[in-house]
């Protein structure tokens, strides 16, 4: 997914109807909330050659706080 779409999806208030529907779908799965609380998670949606490992994703305090909120 392009960085512009991710920016519109998670940070913009004025977006296209397509982005709104995508956001609603991600919200129904709980992924929108995770993306808002844990910005590192958004790298999973980037098309990149550098892999995001579990260690990179979870090696911060934001991940621990999110886990506590979700439990």
Buried (B, 14 or more C-beta within 10 A) or exposed (E): EEEEBBEBBBEBEEBEEEBEEBBEEBEEEEBBBBBBBBEBBBBEBEEEEEEBEEEEBEEEEEBEEBEEEEE
